Amino acid sequence: MTKKRPLGLPSVKLVAIAAVAGLFAGAVAVYVKEAGYGNGTELAAAKGCEATPASLKALEPFIKGQVAAIVAANPPRVLQTLTFKDASGADKTLKDFKGKALLVNLWATWCVPCREEMPALNGLQAAKGSDQFDVVAVNIDSGTDEKPKAFLNENGIDHLGFYRDSSMGVFNALKKEGLAFGLPATLVIDKNGCLLGSMNGPAAWDSNDAKALVDKLVSL
């Protein structure tokens, strides 16, 4: 079980895991780009995100340090197929959060880097969560809600909303888009619902680098 630690203090283990994961994610991103990933459907999905290239340029200086493994979206687009459930079991999509900047994170209790990262996501939500920003952490364990809820309770993860997709449909949709290669996987989304970037692997989301990124994202 992940050990509790004071929120706001990235663990040495998490930083080390994130460094390795960042190198892997960067290599995969180069491969995908050079392989010519993309088709007419994805480009069409960029409609409605015409102003996003300027946002990406503005955000670029903040993709550094603990969040340097974020890969810019190419093309920026609205992800229409992501469906998951909230704590009541009601269906949710990213459209339900429109008007808020989001950090969407996929995690599972069997994923060691996810478990290590969760307190940092909780810390980011505690520090920056508002009517303009949310961390949307979607658990993809199979089965019932019992195991992920127990993990969150036992580790003091008390600022994140509870979202679930036991079918793994969200992960498979992101994998098809070339955005998820494993867990954790994280998306950076602006207030208009446009994908600006993604990261594969964990990060110290409660670090100053991450908070500065969120502040800029909210201001776009």
C-alpha positions as CSV (number, residue, x, y, z in Angstrom):
1,M,0.0,0.0,0.0
2,T,1.3,3.5,-0.8
3,K,2.6,5.3,2.3
4,K,0.9,8.5,3.3
5,R,3.1,11.6,3.0
6,P,2.5,15.3,3.6
7,L,0.7,16.8,0.6
8,G,2.9,19.2,-1.4
9,L,6.1,17.2,-1.0
10,P,6.9,15.0,-4.0
11,S,8.4,11.7,-3.0
12,V,11.9,10.8,-4.2
13,K,10.5,7.6,-5.5
14,L,7.9,9.4,-7.6
15,V,10.4,11.8,-9.0
16,A,12.6,8.9,-10.0
17,I,9.8,6.9,-11.6
18,A,8.6,10.0,-13.4
19,A,12.1,10.7,-14.8
20,V,12.3,7.2,-16.4
21,A,8.7,7.4,-17.6
22,G,9.3,10.8,-19.1
23,L,12.2,9.4,-21.2
24,F,10.0,6.5,-22.4
25,A,7.0,8.7,-23.2
26,G,9.3,11.1,-25.1
27,A,10.7,8.3,-27.2
28,V,7.2,7.0,-28.0
29,A,6.0,10.4,-28.9
30,V,8.9,10.8,-31.4
31,Y,8.0,7.4,-32.8
32,V,4.4,8.3,-33.2
33,K,5.1,11.6,-34.9
34,E,7.7,10.1,-37.3
35,A,5.4,7.2,-38.1
36,G,2.8,9.8,-39.4
37,Y,0.1,9.1,-36.8
38,G,-3.1,10.9,-37.7
39,N,-5.9,10.7,-40.2
40,G,-8.7,12.8,-41.5
41,T,-11.0,11.9,-38.6
42,E,-8.5,13.3,-36.1
43,L,-7.9,16.5,-38.1
44,A,-11.6,17.0,-38.4
45,A,-11.9,16.7,-34.6
46,A,-9.6,19.8,-34.3
47,K,-12.6,22.0,-35.4
48,G,-13.5,24.2,-32.5
49,C,-9.9,24.3,-31.3
50,E,-8.7,26.8,-33.9
51,A,-7.3,29.2,-31.2
52,T,-5.4,26.4,-29.5
53,P,-2.1,26.7,-31.3
54,A,-1.6,30.1,-29.6
55,S,-2.5,28.6,-26.3
56,L,0.0,25.8,-26.8
57,K,2.7,28.4,-27.6
58,A,1.8,30.3,-24.4
59,L,1.9,27.1,-22.3
60,E,5.2,25.8,-23.7
61,P,7.5,27.7,-21.3
62,F,5.7,26.0,-18.4
63,I,6.3,22.4,-19.7
64,K,9.5,21.9,-17.7
65,G,10.9,20.4,-14.6
66,Q,8.5,18.0,-13.0
67,V,6.1,18.3,-15.9
68,A,8.6,18.2,-18.7
69,A,7.3,14.9,-20.1
70,I,4.1,16.5,-21.3
71,V,3.8,16.1,-25.1
72,A,1.9,18.8,-27.0
73,A,-1.3,17.7,-28.8
74,N,-0.9,17.3,-32.5
75,P,-3.5,18.3,-33.6
76,P,-5.3,20.0,-30.7
77,R,-8.7,18.5,-30.6
78,V,-11.9,17.8,-28.6
79,L,-12.1,14.2,-27.4
80,Q,-15.7,13.2,-28.0
81,T,-15.6,9.6,-27.0
82,L,-14.5,9.6,-23.3
83,T,-17.3,8.4,-21.1
84,F,-17.1,7.4,-17.5
85,K,-19.2,7.4,-14.3
86,D,-19.3,9.6,-11.3
87,A,-19.7,8.5,-7.7
88,S,-23.4,8.1,-8.1
89,G,-23.0,5.9,-11.2
90,A,-24.2,8.5,-13.6
91,D,-22.6,8.8,-17.0
92,K,-20.1,11.7,-17.5
93,T,-18.2,13.1,-20.4
94,L,-15.7,15.9,-20.7
95,K,-18.5,18.1,-22.0
96,D,-19.9,18.1,-18.4
97,F,-16.7,20.0,-17.3
98,K,-16.7,22.6,-20.1
99,G,-15.7,26.0,-18.9
100,K,-13.1,24.5,-16.6
101,A,-9.5,23.7,-17.4
102,L,-8.8,20.0,-16.6
103,L,-6.1,17.6,-15.7
104,V,-7.6,14.2,-16.6
105,N,-5.8,11.3,-15.2
106,L,-6.3,7.5,-15.7
107,W,-5.2,5.3,-12.8
108,A,-5.7,1.8,-11.3
109,T,-5.0,0.3,-7.9
110,W,-2.8,-2.4,-9.5
111,C,-0.6,0.3,-11.1
112,V,2.4,1.1,-8.7
113,P,3.3,4.4,-10.3
114,C,-0.4,5.4,-10.1
115,R,-0.5,4.6,-6.4
116,E,2.6,6.7,-5.8
117,E,1.3,9.6,-7.9
118,M,-2.2,9.8,-6.3
119,P,-1.3,11.9,-3.3
120,A,0.4,14.4,-5.6
121,L,-2.8,14.7,-7.7
122,N,-4.8,15.1,-4.5
123,G,-2.4,17.9,-3.4
124,L,-2.8,19.7,-6.7
125,Q,-6.6,19.5,-6.4
126,A,-6.4,20.8,-2.8
127,A,-4.2,23.7,-3.9
128,K,-5.7,24.7,-7.3
129,G,-9.2,23.1,-7.5
130,S,-11.8,25.8,-8.2
131,D,-14.7,26.7,-10.5
132,Q,-12.0,27.2,-13.1
133,F,-9.9,24.0,-12.7
134,D,-10.3,20.4,-11.7
135,V,-8.3,17.2,-11.5
136,V,-10.5,14.5,-12.9
137,A,-8.9,11.2,-11.9
138,V,-10.7,8.2,-13.5
139,N,-10.1,4.8,-12.0
140,I,-10.1,1.9,-14.5
141,D,-10.1,-1.1,-12.1
142,S,-12.4,-3.9,-13.2
143,G,-15.1,-5.1,-10.8
144,T,-16.9,-3.0,-8.2
145,D,-16.0,0.4,-6.6
146,E,-14.9,-1.3,-3.4
147,K,-11.2,-1.6,-4.0
148,P,-10.5,1.9,-5.5
149,K,-12.6,3.5,-2.8
150,A,-10.8,1.6,-0.1
151,F,-7.4,2.7,-1.6
152,L,-8.4,6.4,-1.6
153,N,-9.8,6.3,1.9
154,E,-6.8,4.4,3.4
155,N,-4.4,6.9,1.8
156,G,-6.2,10.1,2.7
157,I,-7.1,11.0,-0.9
158,D,-9.9,13.4,0.1
159,H,-9.9,16.2,-2.4
160,L,-10.5,14.3,-5.7
161,G,-13.9,13.4,-7.1
162,F,-14.6,9.7,-7.6
163,Y,-14.8,8.7,-11.2
164,R,-14.7,5.2,-12.7
165,D,-14.7,3.2,-15.9
166,S,-14.6,-0.5,-15.1
167,S,-14.8,-1.3,-18.8
168,M,-11.5,0.4,-19.6
169,G,-13.3,2.1,-22.5
170,V,-11.6,5.4,-21.7
171,F,-8.1,3.9,-21.8
172,N,-8.8,2.1,-25.0
173,A,-10.2,5.3,-26.6
174,L,-7.0,7.2,-25.6
175,K,-4.9,4.3,-26.8
176,K,-6.6,4.5,-30.2
177,E,-5.9,8.2,-30.3
178,G,-2.2,7.6,-29.6
179,L,-2.4,9.2,-26.2
180,A,-2.1,6.3,-23.7
181,F,0.5,3.6,-23.8
182,G,0.2,2.5,-20.2
183,L,-0.8,3.9,-16.8
184,P,-0.9,6.5,-15.5
185,A,-1.9,8.6,-18.5
186,T,-2.8,12.3,-18.1
187,L,-4.4,14.8,-20.4
188,V,-4.1,18.6,-20.2
189,I,-7.4,20.2,-21.4
190,D,-8.3,23.9,-21.7
191,K,-11.6,25.6,-20.8
192,N,-13.0,25.0,-24.2
193,G,-12.5,21.3,-23.9
194,C,-9.5,21.2,-26.3
195,L,-6.7,18.8,-25.7
196,L,-3.4,20.7,-25.3
197,G,-1.1,17.9,-24.2
198,S,-0.7,14.5,-22.7
199,M,1.7,12.6,-20.5
200,N,2.4,8.9,-20.0
201,G,3.9,8.1,-16.7
202,P,3.7,9.7,-13.3
203,A,4.6,13.3,-12.3
204,A,5.0,15.3,-9.1
205,W,1.7,17.1,-9.7
206,D,1.9,18.9,-6.4
207,S,5.2,20.5,-7.3
208,N,5.7,24.2,-8.0
209,D,6.2,23.4,-11.7
210,A,2.8,21.7,-12.0
211,K,1.1,24.5,-10.1
212,A,2.6,27.1,-12.4
213,L,1.4,25.1,-15.4
214,V,-2.1,25.0,-14.0
215,D,-2.1,28.7,-13.3
216,K,-1.1,29.4,-16.9
217,L,-3.7,26.9,-18.2
218,V,-6.5,28.6,-16.3
219,S,-5.4,32.0,-17.6
220,L,-5.7,31.0,-21.3
